[in-house]
C-alpha cells in the first residue's frame, strides 16, 4: 500500500466500469448556468484504480481549419501559400494533448435527463449563443494542440455569455477570477477587463486547461481543478487515495459543485455534438463582425458612436472589456468597430477637437513621452509651441494629441471576405 502522501498519476488506457460507454466524435463546443445540484452520491471505499480518463488513447488527426468567411472573433486572413499559421498548426500537431473522452454513466445520464427535460429551454439558448463564438474557440484550442471538445467547458461555466458575472466575481465566457486572469496574461484594472474579451479570455483558458492537464494527467481532474482550484483537487486525491475522478466524486472531499461540474460538461458535450439526436432544433447566431481603428487615449465610446452616426451602445457591444466605456489613458487603443462604420468612426476621430494631456514626471523626456503615445517629438513641440531651447519640467501639463493627424489614426486595412 502506498503512503498517503504519495499519489502517483498512472498513465494507462482508459478503464471503464460495467456498462460504461465511451462516445467518440469529431465535433465540439458550448457553455453554463446556475442549476440546482442533485443530491450527493453515497460515499464509497477508497481505491487506487487508474483514472477513467487518463491519457493513453491515440490522438485522432486534426480536422482541417474551416474555410475563412467574414471577419469575426479570432479569424485570420486566408493565404494560398505557406504562412506562419502553418507553422503554428504543425507545432500544435507535434505537441497535441490526448483526446477528450466522454463516458456515459449514471451521473452523466442524470444531467442528460435534466438538460433534455426541465432545462431544455435554457440549453437551447446556450446552443444558439455558442454559435457566435464556436469557430474562434475551436481554432484557439486547435492551434494549441488541445481537444476541441474542451470548448464545452464554457457552456457550463457561462452559457457562452461573454458578459456573465458570478456571485464571487468570476467574469466572462471562461469565468476567470481576477488573480488567475492576470497570471495568464489578461489585463484586469480599472480601465480594461480582458476577462470580458471573448478572444483573449479563450486564449487564456486554453493555456490554463493545458497547464492543468500537465499537472493531473487527466482531463476530468483538470476540469475539476478549473472549477475548484488545484490545491483542493490534490487534497481530495491525497485523502481519497485515488486519481479516478468518478471515485473522488463519490467521496466527501470535493464540493458538490465540483462533483457535478464534470458530468454536466460530459452531458452538454453529448448534446452539442448531436443536437438532433436529443430533439434540439438549433438556430444559429452570426459571429460578431468587425474592423479595427486606432483610437486616442481617453476616447469616450458613446460620444464617438454619436459622432459617427451609430447607436449609442454599438461600440460598447464590440469592446466589452472597456469597463468605463472609455479607452484607457496613456496610449492609442485598438478599437473594434462595425465593418460598415470603419470610415465614419475614423473620420469622427480625425474631426475630434479633444486634447489628451500628459503630466510630465521626474526625469521624463519629450522623446519618451512621444514614444509612449505613438507620436513624434516634432508633433508634441508644435502642439505645445515649444522652441528648441524650451525645457519641460516635472508637473508640466503638455498636449500629446491634437485633433489626431491622419498618419496617427491608422485604420486597419483588413478587408471583408
C-alpha positions, 0 to 999 in steps of 0.5 A, spaced: 500 500 500 502 506 498 503 512 503 498 517 503 502 522 501 504 519 495 499 519 489 502 517 483 498 519 476 498 512 472 498 513 465 494 507 462 488 506 457 482 508 459 478 503 464 471 503 464 466 500 469 460 495 467 456 498 462 460 504 461 460 507 454 465 511 451 462 516 445 467 518 440 466 524 435 469 529 431 465 535 433 465 540 439 463 546 443 458 550 448 457 553 455 453 554 463 448 556 468 446 556 475 442 549 476 440 546 482 445 540 484 442 533 485 443 530 491 450 527 493 452 520 491 453 515 497 460 515 499 464 509 497 471 505 499 477 508 497 481 505 491 487 506 487 484 504 480 487 508 474 483 514 472 477 513 467 480 518 463 487 518 463 491 519 457 493 513 453 488 513 447 491 515 440 490 522 438 485 522 432 488 527 426 486 534 426 480 536 422 482 541 417 481 549 419 474 551 416 474 555 410 475 563 412 468 567 411 467 574 414 471 577 419 469 575 426 472 573 433 479 570 432 479 569 424 485 570 420 486 572 413 486 566 408 493 565 404 494 560 398 501 559 400 505 557 406 504 562 412 506 562 419 499 559 421 502 553 418 507 553 422 503 554 428 498 548 426 504 543 425 507 545 432 500 544 435 500 537 431 507 535 434 505 537 441 497 535 441 494 533 448 490 526 448 483 526 446 477 528 450 473 522 452 466 522 454 463 516 458 456 515 459 454 513 466 449 514 471 451 521 473 452 523 466 445 520 464 442 524 470 444 531 467 442 528 460 435 527 463 435 534 466 438 538 460 433 534 455 427 535 460 426 541 465 432 545 462 431 544 455 429 551 454 435 554 457 440 549 453 437 551 447 439 558 448 446 556 450 446 552 443 444 558 439 449 563 443 455 558 442 454 559 435 457 566 435 463 564 438 464 556 436 469 557 430 474 562 434 474 557 440 475 551 436 481 554 432 484 557 439 484 550 442 486 547 435 492 551 434 494 549 441 494 542 440 488 541 445 481 537 444 476 541 441 471 538 445 474 542 451 470 548 448 464 545 452 467 547 458 464 554 457 457 552 456 457 550 463 461 555 466 457 561 462 452 559 457 457 562 452 455 569 455 461 573 454 458 578 459 456 573 465 458 575 472 458 570 478 456 571 485 464 571 487 466 575 481 468 570 476 467 574 469 466 572 462 465 566 457 471 562 461 469 565 468 476 567 470 477 570 477 481 576 477 488 573 480 488 567 475 486 572 469 492 576 470 497 570 471 495 568 464 496 574 461 489 578 461 489 585 463 484 586 469 484 594 472 480 599 472 480 601 465 480 594 461 477 587 463 480 582 458 476 577 462 470 580 458 474 579 451 471 573 448 478 572 444 483 573 449 479 570 455 479 563 450 486 564 449 487 564 456 483 558 458 486 554 453 493 555 456 490 554 463 486 547 461 493 545 458 497 547 464 492 543 468 492 537 464 500 537 465 499 537 472 493 531 473 494 527 467 487 527 466 482 531 463 476 530 468 481 532 474 483 538 470 476 540 469 475 539 476 481 543 478 478 549 473 472 549 477 475 548 484 482 550 484 488 545 484 490 545 491 483 542 493 483 537 487 490 534 490 487 534 497 481 530 495 486 525 491 491 525 497 485 523 502 481 519 497 487 515 495 485 515 488 486 519 481 479 516 478 475 522 478 468 518 478 471 515 485 473 522 488 466 524 486 463 519 490 467 521 496 466 527 501 472 531 499 470 535 493 464 540 493 458 538 490 459 543 485 465 540 483 462 533 483 457 535 478 461 540 474 464 534 470 458 530 468 454 536 466 460 538 461 460 530 459 452 531 458 452 538 454 458 535 450 453 529 448 448 534 446 452 539 442 455 534 438 448 531 436 443 536 437 438 532 433 439 526 436 436 529 443 430 533 439 434 540 439 432 544 433 438 549 433 438 556 430 444 559 429 447 566 431 452 570 426 459 571 429 460 578 431 463 582 425 468 587 425 474 592 423 479 595 427 481 603 428 486 606 432 483 610 437 486 616 442 487 615 449 481 617 453 476 616 447 469 616 450 465 610 446 458 613 446 460 620 444 464 617 438 458 612 436 454 619 436 459 622 432 459 617 427 452 616 426 451 609 430 447 607 436 449 609 442 451 602 445 454 599 438 461 600 440 460 598 447 457 591 444 464 590 440 469 592 446 466 589 452 472 589 456 472 597 456 469 597 463 468 605 463 466 605 456 472 609 455 479 607 452 484 607 457 489 613 458 496 613 456 496 610 449 492 609 442 487 603 443 485 598 438 478 599 437 473 594 434 468 597 430 462 595 425 465 593 418 460 598 415 462 604 420 470 603 419 470 610 415 465 614 419 468 612 426 475 614 423 473 620 420 469 622 427 476 621 430 480 625 425 474 631 426 475 630 434 477 637 437 479 633 444 486 634 447 489 628 451 494 631 456 500 628 459 503 630 466 510 630 465 514 626 471 521 626 474 526 625 469 521 624 463 523 626 456 519 629 450 522 623 446 519 618 451 513 621 452 512 621 444 514 614 444 509 612 449 503 615 445 505 613 438 507 620 436 513 624 434 517 629 438 516 634 432 508 633 433 508 634 441 513 641 440 508 644 435 502 642 439 505 645 445 509 651 441 515 649 444 522 652 441 528 648 441 531 651 447 524 650 451 525 645 457 519 641 460 519 640 467 516 635 472 508 637 473 508 640 466 501 639 463 503 638 455 498 636 449 500 629 446 494 629 441 491 634 437 485 633 433 489 626 431 493 627 424 491 622 419 498 618 419 496 617 427 489 614 426 491 608 422 485 604 420 486 597 419 486 595 412 483 588 413 478 587 408 471 583 408 471 576 405 
